[in-house]
Amino acid sequence: MLYRNRRGVTRERMKIVAIVGDSGSGKTRLITRLIPELKKQGVSVAVIKHCAHGFDLGGRRKDSSKVLAAGAVGAGLVSGGMWAVIRTGAKVPSLTALARSAFSGMDIVLVEGGRGDSRLKKIEVVRSGGASGVTVPAPELAAVVADVPIPACVPVFRPDETARLAAWLIKGGLR
């Protein structure tokens, strides 16, 4: 996603959007269907999963867990084209800061979760039988994905409209 700054220089602008919704609403499914649609259009995509209940990268028997338990403030893992860095003890960066530092150069970073970060624009996923409607405050809400009719002042997409949602994101839907 390119734009021209005030000096006329073409620069990249990373779009960061949170995909939020109740547990079981279809956030992961939406993201895994949206990624190929964005990639078809030449858009580079990364995902940050907000883990409200913590995470485990292999259990206590893994070497990375052992070195962190021994007091290391970080551990890096590298294997055949993949790598990861785990940091502890440091101040946890905002989701936006993490996206910009870990995924610089990406066109779009999708954050699964992140409801509590008021700086992020959000796409709320609403599923029948779940919440009674949109719960994201209006200034943060960019769009809604719902399997039931939802009155909203933002674009509303059905779960099977990932191509349409991808096109909307690419054309500047997060302004």
N, C-alpha and C positions, 0 to 999 in steps of 0.2 A: 504494500500500500504506500504509494509515493505521494508526496505533497511538496509544494514550493513554500519555503519560508519567506519572511519579509525581504530578504536579500536576493530572492529569486533562485536560491540554491535548492535543488531537488534533494529531498531527504526521505528516509523511511519513517513512517509513523506506525508503531505497533498498536494494534487494537487489543484491549484486554476486556473481556466480558465474563461475568460470573453466570453460571447456569445454576439456578437455585430451585428448590422445591422440597416437598415433604419426602421422607424416606420412602422409596418404592414408587415415586412419581414418574420415573423414566429419565432422570438426568444423565446417567451413564449411557443408556441406550441412545438418547438424543446425540450426545457427544460422539459416540462411536459411529453414528450414521452421518453426522455433520462433517467429520474429518475428511472422508473420501470425497464428499461433494466440494469442499473447499479446495482440496488437492487437485481435483479435475480442472479447476480454474487457475491453477498455478500458485495458489496461496500456501505459504508455509504455516504450519499449525503446531503448537505445543499445548500441553494440558498440565495444569497444576491441580492436584486433588487435595482439597482441604480436608484433613482428617481430624475431626473434632474429638475423636476418642483415641487418638494416638495411632501409631503404626508400628509394624515389626517387619524387618527385612531378613527374616530367616530364623529367628529364635535365638535363644541364649547360647546355643552350641556353635553358632557361626562365629568365625574369626572377627568380623566387623563388630558384633555385639561384645565380644570379649575385650577388644581393645578400647571400646567406649567405656565398658564397665571398669577397666583398669585406670581410667582417668583421662584418656585422650579426648580432646575437644572436637575432634573430627576424624572421619575415616573416609577414604576414597576407595571405590570399587571399580575395577576396570576388567572387561572381558569381551573379547571378540566384537568390537564395534559398538559396545554399550559402556556407559560409565555412570556412576552416581557418586554424590558427595553427601555425607551425613554430618551435620554440625550439632553439637550440644553445648549447653552452657552459655552460648552467645544469645544476645537479644534476637528474638525471632523477627525477621523482616516482615513488612506488610506484604500482602499478596502482590501488589503492584510493584514494589521494590524487588521482590523475588522474581517476578516475570521479567522485569527489565534487566536484571543482572544475569539470571540463568539462561534466558532465552532471547538475548539481544539478537537482532537480525530476523526474528520471526515476524510474520505479518499479523497473525492473530494468536493470542494466548487465551484459551478457554479455561476458566477456573471452575472446577466442580465444587460447589459450595461457596463459601465466602459471603453468606447473607449478612453478616455483621459488619462488613467493610462498606461504609457509606460512600466511599470514593469510587467504588466500582459500579459501572452500569450493569444491569442484571436482566437476564431472560428468565422469567419464572415458568416452570413446568407445573401445570395443574392437571391432575388426573381425576376422573370421576370417582367418587367414593373417598377422595382425599379432602383437602382443605375446601372450604366453601367458595373459594375464589382467590383473587389476587391478594397477596399479603405484603408485597414489596411496596415501600413508600413511592409515590408517584415520581419524585425527582430522580430516583435511582432506576426506575423501571424502563427498559428499552423495548421489550417485546414480551409476549406471552406465547407459550406453546401449550395447547390444551386439547383434550379429546372431547370436551363438552363446550357448548357456546359460552363465551366469557365476555361480558361487557368491559371494554378497556379503552383508554385513550391512546393506546399504542398499538402497533401491528399485532395481530393474533394469527398464529400459525397452527395447523393441525400437526400431530406428531409425524405423519407421513409426508409432510411438506419440507423435508430437509433441503431439497434443491432450491426451493423458493427462499427459505431462511438463509441459506448460504449466499444466494444472490443479493439478498437484502443487506447482509453483513458486508459483503464486498463493495456494494455501491454506497456505503456510508451510513448504514443504519444506526450507528452508535454515536452520532453527532450530539 
